[in-house]
Amino acid sequence: MIPMDILKNMQNLQGKMEEMQEQLKDITVSGSSGGGMVTVKINGKMEVLDVSIAPEVVDPSDITMLEDLILAAVNSTLHELQDALKSHASQLTGGLNIPGGFPGL
């Protein structure tokens, strides 16, 4: 590859990265724990959009269990988001293996 081709490819990749950044807000995923007793929704910008807790898991004498369920639901959702972002990035780059990858994915 000649240097101009490399530069052109880098500019194209930069444009695709900017496009992906813009589309992140449109990606939303949900995760849950406790058989759906706690659910969390997060967008592609890592913003928590919604947390839902079933009334039956709210026990003032067992706050630790509720905290564990929330933590598990958030982690489940973050794993779903990682998968969604990897898939989205792969579509935008046409399967191109980006050196260093995408941080956090």
Secondary structure, DSSP 8 states (H G I E B T S, - for coil): --HHHHHHHHHHHHHHHHHHHHHGGG-EEEEEEGGGTEEEEEETTS-EEEEEE-GGG--TT-HHHHHHHHHHHHHHHHHHHHHHHHHHHHHHHTT---TT--TT-
